[in-house]
Amino acid sequence: MDVRLVQCSKAASSSGLPGLDWAVNPYRGCSHACAYCYAQDVTRFETGLPWGSVVEVKVNIVQRLRRELSRRCEGVYGVGTVTDPYQPLEARHELTRGCLSILKRSGARTSILTKSNLVLRDMDILSEWPDVEVGLSVGTVDERAAAVIEPGAPSPESRFETLRKLADSGISVYLMTAPIIPTISDAEPSLRRLVELADLSGVRRIMWDGWNPKPIAKKRLEVSVSNSGLMEPIDGTRRLGPDAVSVLRAECRSRGIDLIDAF
């Protein structure tokens, strides 16, 4: 792992994502190394090294955020929009923890998205914070497939367990099921199982998104799948069909879970 300590010029940038006004990303790059990740396509974070092997640590982001929030804190702050704020380096650097402490103190509405159970470390901050929500991202319930396309991330089982612990503590949670990838995670049994596990974890809201292949991520995913020998080749022209969405809707409706199109 090539870890680079860098300075950022600002902590929060404008976000074009639905429901989010600001984006806070304590790291650039992500050691979860998800093959389908679109971050390189949208940020042009090119290092010449394999995706997931280089991470920039924004060592001054907490101080920057403190200054920015002293001037304004309106809108919703999304923590982890193009990187996982709880990737392994966070255990040492605690930049996400520092940012959350300031966001809570400032009364800022905050939405966190992660794949990691490290978020449980910050239960002391998240508890009794009415303006925060935590989303766990699970694209597939197939543990073998996840190990191929999300090689550095905690297992799907671990993520559902994290959701349950957060929900049991009274923290607002949601499941982000994205991307749903044709031939990998769009089969009816897999989608039914995903909703079932969400229900058992206390989730009452699921956001979903189909795979929208971008050039860098598409090539990376195709290579990962091909090298694994475990899955069918990816068809980059295929989009998520209406049948898959219908299954999700029906399962969520039967369990009283709100299903939201993420984008």
C-alpha positions in Angstrom: 0.0 0.0 0.0 1.3 3.4 -1.0 0.0 5.9 1.6 0.5 9.5 0.7 0.0 12.3 3.2 -1.4 15.4 1.5 -3.0 18.7 2.3 -6.5 19.6 1.0 -7.5 23.2 0.0 -11.1 22.6 1.3 -12.9 20.0 3.3 -16.4 20.1 1.8 -17.1 20.4 -1.9 -20.4 20.9 -3.6 -22.2 17.6 -4.3 -24.3 16.8 -7.3 -25.7 13.7 -5.7 -29.4 13.6 -4.9 -30.1 14.5 -1.3 -26.6 15.8 -0.6 -25.4 19.4 -0.8 -21.8 18.8 0.3 -19.3 16.0 -0.1 -16.6 15.3 2.6 -14.0 12.7 1.6 -11.1 12.4 4.1 -9.2 10.1 1.7 -8.6 9.9 -2.0 -8.5 6.4 -3.4 -9.7 3.4 -1.5 -8.0 0.2 -0.4 -11.2 -1.7 -0.7 -10.3 -1.9 -4.4 -13.8 -2.5 -5.6 -13.5 -3.5 -9.3 -16.7 -1.6 -10.3 -15.8 1.7 -8.4 -16.4 4.8 -10.6 -14.2 7.1 -8.5 -11.3 7.0 -11.0 -13.7 7.8 -13.8 -15.1 10.9 -12.1 -12.1 12.2 -10.2 -9.3 11.2 -12.6 -7.2 9.9 -9.8 -4.5 8.3 -11.9 -1.4 6.9 -10.3 -0.2 4.3 -12.8 -0.6 1.7 -10.1 -3.4 -0.8 -9.5 -6.6 0.6 -8.2 -6.7 0.2 -4.4 -2.9 0.3 -3.9 -2.6 4.1 -3.5 -4.5 6.2 -1.0 -4.0 9.9 -0.2 -4.7 10.9 3.4 -5.9 14.5 3.7 -4.2 15.2 7.0 -5.6 18.7 7.4 -9.2 18.0 6.5 -10.5 18.2 10.1 -9.0 21.7 10.6 -10.3 22.8 7.3 -13.8 21.5 8.0 -13.9 23.3 11.4 -13.2 26.6 9.7 -15.7 26.0 6.9 -18.5 25.1 9.3 -17.8 28.2 11.4 -19.0 30.2 8.4 -21.9 27.9 7.2 -23.4 24.5 8.0 -26.6 24.5 6.0 -27.5 21.6 3.8 -26.7 17.9 4.0 -23.1 16.7 4.2 -22.3 13.4 2.6 -19.3 11.7 4.1 -17.8 9.1 1.8 -19.1 10.0 -1.7 -16.1 8.9 -3.7 -14.1 7.0 -1.1 -14.9 4.8 1.8 -14.5 7.0 4.9 -14.0 3.9 7.1 -11.4 2.1 5.0 -8.6 0.5 7.1 -6.4 3.6 7.2 -9.1 5.3 9.2 -8.3 3.1 12.2 -5.0 4.9 12.4 -5.6 8.4 11.1 -9.2 8.9 12.6 -10.0 11.7 10.1 -13.5 10.6 9.6 -14.0 10.5 13.3 -12.6 14.0 13.6 -14.9 15.3 10.8 -18.0 13.7 12.4 -17.3 15.2 15.7 -17.2 18.7 14.2 -20.3 18.0 12.0 -22.2 16.9 15.1 -21.0 19.9 17.2 -22.1 22.2 14.4 -25.5 20.7 14.1 -24.9 19.8 10.5 -27.2 17.2 8.8 -25.0 14.3 7.8 -25.2 11.2 5.7 -22.5 8.5 5.9 -21.9 5.7 3.4 -19.5 2.9 4.0 -18.8 -0.8 3.6 -17.0 -1.2 6.9 -17.8 -2.3 10.4 -15.2 0.2 11.6 -18.1 2.7 11.7 -19.2 0.9 14.9 -16.1 2.4 16.6 -17.8 5.8 16.4 -21.1 4.8 18.1 -20.3 7.4 20.8 -20.6 10.1 18.2 -23.4 8.7 16.2 -25.6 8.0 19.2 -28.1 10.8 20.2 -27.4 12.6 17.0 -30.8 13.1 15.4 -29.4 14.6 12.2 -27.2 11.7 11.1 -27.9 8.6 9.0 -25.6 5.7 8.2 -25.8 3.6 5.0 -24.0 0.3 4.4 -23.3 -0.6 0.8 -24.0 -4.2 -0.3 -24.0 -4.9 -4.0 -24.2 -8.7 -3.8 -25.1 -11.3 -1.1 -22.8 -13.8 -2.8 -19.8 -14.0 -0.6 -17.6 -15.6 -3.4 -18.6 -12.9 -5.9 -18.0 -10.2 -3.3 -14.5 -11.5 -2.7 -13.7 -11.1 -6.4 -15.2 -7.7 -7.1 -14.7 -6.1 -3.7 -11.4 -7.8 -2.6 -10.4 -5.4 0.2 -13.9 -4.8 1.7 -15.5 -6.5 4.6 -17.8 -9.4 3.7 -21.5 -8.8 3.0 -22.4 -10.8 6.1 -20.3 -8.3 8.2 -22.1 -5.4 6.7 -25.6 -6.7 7.5 -24.4 -7.4 11.0 -23.1 -3.8 11.2 -26.5 -2.5 10.1 -28.3 -4.5 12.8 -26.0 -3.2 15.5 -26.5 0.4 14.4 -30.3 0.0 14.1 -30.5 -1.7 17.5 -28.8 1.4 18.9 -31.4 3.7 17.5 -29.3 5.1 14.7 -31.0 5.8 11.4 -29.8 3.4 8.8 -30.3 2.5 5.2 -29.0 -0.1 2.8 -27.4 1.0 -0.5 -27.6 -1.9 -2.9 -25.4 -0.7 -5.7 -24.4 -1.4 -8.2 -26.7 -4.3 -9.1 -24.7 -5.9 -11.9 -26.3 -8.1 -14.6 -25.0 -11.7 -14.4 -23.5 -11.1 -11.0 -26.2 -9.8 -8.6 -29.5 -9.4 -10.5 -30.8 -12.9 -10.2 -34.2 -13.2 -8.4 -33.1 -15.4 -5.6 -30.2 -13.1 -4.8 -32.4 -10.0 -4.8 -35.0 -11.7 -2.5 -32.2 -12.8 -0.1 -30.8 -9.3 -0.1 -34.1 -7.8 1.0 -34.7 -10.5 3.5 -31.3 -9.8 5.1 -32.0 -6.1 5.1 -35.3 -6.7 6.9 -33.6 -8.9 9.5 -31.0 -6.2 10.1 -33.6 -3.6 10.9 -33.4 -1.7 7.6 -36.6 0.2 6.6 -35.1 2.0 3.6 -33.2 0.6 0.6 -31.6 2.7 -2.1 -30.7 0.9 -5.3 -28.8 1.6 -8.4 -28.1 -0.5 -11.5 -24.6 -0.8 -13.0 -23.8 2.2 -15.2 -20.5 1.1 -16.8 -17.8 3.8 -17.1 -14.7 3.1 -19.1 -12.1 2.7 -16.4 -14.4 0.8 -14.0 -15.8 -1.4 -16.8 -12.4 -2.6 -17.9 -11.3 -3.2 -14.3 -14.5 -5.3 -13.6 -14.2 -7.3 -16.8 -10.6 -8.2 -16.0 -11.5 -9.2 -12.4 -14.4 -11.3 -13.4 -12.4 -13.0 -16.2 -9.4 -13.8 -14.0 -11.6 -15.3 -11.3 -13.0 -18.1 -13.3 -16.1 -18.0 -11.0 -18.6 -15.9 -13.0 -19.9 -15.4 -16.5 -18.2 -12.7 -18.5 -19.6 -9.2 -18.1 -21.8 -7.8 -20.9 -21.0 -4.1 -20.8 -24.0 -3.3 -23.0 -26.6 -4.9 -20.8 -28.6 -2.8 -18.3 -30.6 -3.9 -15.3 -33.9 -5.2 -16.5 -37.4 -4.3 -15.3 -37.9 -7.8 -13.9 -35.1 -7.3 -11.3 -36.5 -4.0 -10.2 -40.0 -5.6 -9.9 -38.6 -8.2 -7.6 -37.0 -5.6 -5.4 -40.2 -3.6 -5.3 -42.4 -6.6 -4.5 -40.1 -7.9 -1.8 -39.7 -4.4 -0.2 -43.5 -3.9 -0.3 -44.2 -7.2 1.4 -41.8 -6.3 4.2 -42.8 -2.7 4.7 -39.4 -1.4 3.4 -39.2 1.8 1.3 -37.4 1.3 -2.0 -35.7 4.4 -3.5 -34.0 4.8 -6.8 -30.7 6.3 -5.8 -30.1 8.3 -9.0 
